[in-house]
């Protein structure tokens, strides 16, 4: 969906029903500027396409390359000098399946 798409205006209640959220949440999103809104008489309308864009997943997380991992280790070693026992405990916390108990 393109961010230059024409607005598809709907009522706050319609947007709330589509999202399964209370109308007060939709009004808050509009008041905060998270979604475009306009006032028609005494009623507010919100851009339903903007709500749909909020549902779209953000860019997928990038996997770390070996070079990234090596750099991260170098930075951690420089900023956070650890004793061997501390490094092992940290490794077990970060990678629970590894370690002495999980080793074959």
C-alpha positions, 0 to 999 in steps of 0.5 A: 500500500502506498503512503500517497494513496487517497484517504478513505474516510470513515467514522470513528466507530467504523474504524474502531470496529475494524480494528477491534479497539474502543472508539476512544483509542481511535480518537486518541490516535487522531488527536496525537496525529498518528492518523489523519482526521477531519471534522464533519459537523459534530462528527469526526472521520478518520482515514481508514487507509492510514489505519491499514498502513499502521497494520503493515509490518515494518521492515523485517529485522536484518540478520547479523552477518559474521562481520557484525557479530565480530564487531559487536564482540570487539565492542563488548570486550572493549567496553565491558571487560568480563572475567571468564566466569562472567562471560560464560554466565552471560552466554548462558543467559543469552543462549539458554540452549548452550552451555555445559548442560546442553553440550554433548 
